[in-house]
Structure formats: structure tokens, C-alpha cells
Amino acid sequence: MNLKRYTHVDARNVRSLLLDLHDEVYVDDPNPFHSRERFSYFFDLWSSRKDWQCVSGWEEGRAIGCAYGSMFKPGGWWKGHHRPVNIRGPIFALSQLMVVPQWRGTGRAQQIHDALLESVEANIVTLTVDATHHKVQSRYERWEYVKVGEAKPSDDSPLYAVMVREMTRV
């Protein structure tokens, strides 16, 4: 798999690529929360941050997945959940990790995830995952994430498991 890296300055140029990728990932999901319109709002919100980073994975000349996120501002945390008191220092929020159905279960998600985190300088990485997606949550646990609670950031959002992982540097 080929990997491509993007930063805040690339966001406008990769926006339609990532929106199309989102559509392919969520093609069978009727939930309006996972609509293209809603995703574009969140993409614009996250990618407007100066420290936004993204990695996309490519197979056979087409994008098959991506991951992106940015650092929380000091004191920042997920809406709908209080940051645990033992979580301190720089925190990277992994906002999105998605892989098209054809490439799920092939290890591509972890490759994209790990490539994104290679350049992250944080003590903690955190993410949210739909609390009803137990297989996905278990996958993150295998990647050394620990569930620290649940959050429902908006009335129409799913209930999310809030997970954290300590960053280890060699």
C-alpha cells in the first residue's frame, strides 16, 4: 500500500477525495449523522486547524482509506465527556479512521493509523468509536487503546466510547 501525507495547507485540495472516500465507506449507512453533508462539516472543522494531519492509503491507484486528526488545545477534550484527571500533556485527537469495505480486515487500517501517528508529538492519543461497534472497539484495544468512558456529543450522534492510548517513543 502506498501512503500519502497531508497537512492543513493541503486540506482544500484533498477535500473532495476524502468526501468521496467517506461516501464509499458509508454507502450502506442510512443514518443522517453519517451523511456526506455532516461529514463535510466535521472535515472542514478539523482540517481548519493549523496542526491537522492526514494520511491516506492507496491500492491499485485509488484511495482505500484515511486517518486524520489534530492536537487538542490545552484543556481541550471530547464534547460530552470530561477529560480524566490523569490525562495530561499534549493530546492528539484521532478524529477519523476509515477504510472502504473491500479492504477491511486486511491490516490496512492499522497501517494508515500507525503512519499518521509516526509524526505526532503527543503524550496521549484519543479517539471515539460508536459504542455499538464492539468489533471496532476490540480492534482499538488490541492497538493498546483503553476505554475511559462514553460521550454523546449531540442529540443526533451515536453514543461513543472514548478511548485513549499512551504514546511510547523509542
C-alpha positions in Angstrom: 0.0 0.0 0.0 1.2 3.5 -0.8 0.7 6.2 1.8 0.2 9.9 1.2 0.6 12.5 3.9 -1.3 15.8 4.1 -1.3 18.8 6.3 -3.6 21.8 6.9 -2.3 23.5 3.8 -3.4 20.5 1.6 -6.9 20.3 3.1 -8.7 22.2 0.3 -7.0 20.1 -2.3 -7.9 16.7 -0.7 -11.4 17.6 0.5 -13.4 16.1 -2.4 -11.2 13.0 -2.4 -11.9 12.4 1.3 -15.6 13.2 0.9 -15.8 10.7 -1.9 -13.9 8.1 0.2 -16.4 8.8 3.1 -19.3 8.1 0.7 -17.9 4.8 -0.3 -17.2 3.8 3.3 -20.7 4.8 4.5 -22.7 3.8 1.3 -25.0 1.4 3.2 -25.4 3.5 6.3 -28.8 5.3 6.3 -28.1 7.3 9.5 -28.2 11.0 8.6 -25.4 11.5 11.1 -23.1 9.8 8.6 -24.3 11.8 5.6 -21.8 13.5 3.3 -23.1 16.9 4.4 -22.5 16.1 8.1 -19.1 14.6 7.3 -18.1 17.7 5.2 -18.9 19.9 8.2 -16.7 17.9 10.5 -13.9 17.6 7.9 -13.9 21.4 7.5 -13.9 21.9 11.2 -10.9 19.6 11.8 -8.9 20.4 8.7 -9.1 24.1 9.5 -6.8 23.5 12.5 -3.2 24.5 11.7 -1.8 21.3 13.1 -4.2 19.0 11.2 -2.6 15.9 9.8 -3.9 13.2 7.4 -2.7 10.0 5.9 -4.4 8.2 3.0 -3.7 4.7 1.9 -3.7 3.8 -1.8 -4.0 0.5 -3.6 -4.2 0.0 -7.4 -4.2 3.7 -8.0 -7.1 4.6 -5.8 -7.6 5.8 -2.2 -8.8 3.0 0.1 -8.7 4.6 3.4 -7.6 7.5 5.5 -7.0 8.8 9.1 -6.8 12.3 10.3 -6.8 14.4 13.4 -5.1 17.2 15.3 -3.9 18.3 18.7 -6.4 19.3 21.4 -5.8 22.8 22.7 -4.7 22.9 26.3 -7.6 21.7 28.4 -9.5 20.5 25.3 -11.3 17.2 25.2 -14.3 15.5 23.5 -17.6 17.2 23.8 -20.0 15.3 26.1 -17.2 13.8 28.2 -15.0 15.1 31.0 -11.3 14.6 30.5 -9.9 12.1 33.0 -7.7 13.9 35.6 -4.8 11.6 34.9 -4.6 12.6 31.3 -2.1 15.4 31.0 0.2 16.9 28.5 -0.1 17.2 24.7 -3.1 15.2 23.4 -3.7 14.1 19.8 -7.3 13.6 18.8 -7.7 11.0 16.1 -10.9 12.3 14.6 -11.4 9.9 11.7 -10.1 6.5 10.5 -12.0 4.8 7.7 -11.3 2.1 5.1 -13.5 1.1 2.2 -15.3 -2.3 2.7 -13.2 -4.2 0.2 -10.0 -3.6 2.2 -11.4 -4.1 5.7 -9.8 -6.9 7.6 -6.5 -6.7 5.7 -4.4 -4.7 8.2 -4.7 -1.5 6.1 -6.5 0.4 8.8 -3.7 -0.2 11.3 -1.0 0.7 8.7 -2.8 4.0 8.0 -3.3 4.6 11.7 0.3 3.9 12.6 1.6 6.1 9.7 -0.4 9.0 10.9 0.9 8.7 14.5 4.5 8.4 13.4 4.8 12.2 13.2 2.5 13.0 16.2 4.2 14.6 19.2 1.8 13.9 22.0 1.7 12.1 25.3 -1.7 10.7 24.6 -3.8 9.8 21.5 -7.5 9.7 21.9 -10.4 8.7 19.7 -14.1 7.9 19.9 -15.8 4.9 18.4 -19.5 4.1 18.1 -20.2 2.2 21.4 -22.4 -0.3 19.5 -19.4 -1.3 17.2 -17.9 -3.8 19.6 -15.6 -5.4 17.0 -14.1 -1.9 16.2 -13.6 -1.1 19.8 -11.9 -4.5 20.4 -9.6 -3.7 17.5 -8.6 -0.5 19.1 -8.0 -2.3 22.4 -5.6 -4.6 20.5 -3.8 -1.5 19.4 -3.4 -0.5 23.1 -6.3 1.9 23.5 -8.3 1.8 26.7 -11.9 2.9 27.1 -12.2 5.7 29.7 -15.9 6.5 29.3 -18.7 7.3 26.9 -19.8 10.5 25.2 -22.9 11.7 23.3 -21.7 15.0 21.8 -25.0 15.9 20.2 -28.7 14.8 20.3 -28.4 13.0 16.9 -25.0 11.5 17.4 -24.4 7.9 18.4 -23.1 7.1 21.9 -19.4 6.9 21.6 -16.8 5.0 23.6 -14.0 7.4 24.5 -10.6 5.7 24.2 -7.0 6.7 25.0 -3.6 5.3 24.3 -0.3 6.4 25.8 2.3 7.3 23.1 5.6 5.5 23.5 8.7 6.9 21.9 11.8 4.9 21.3 
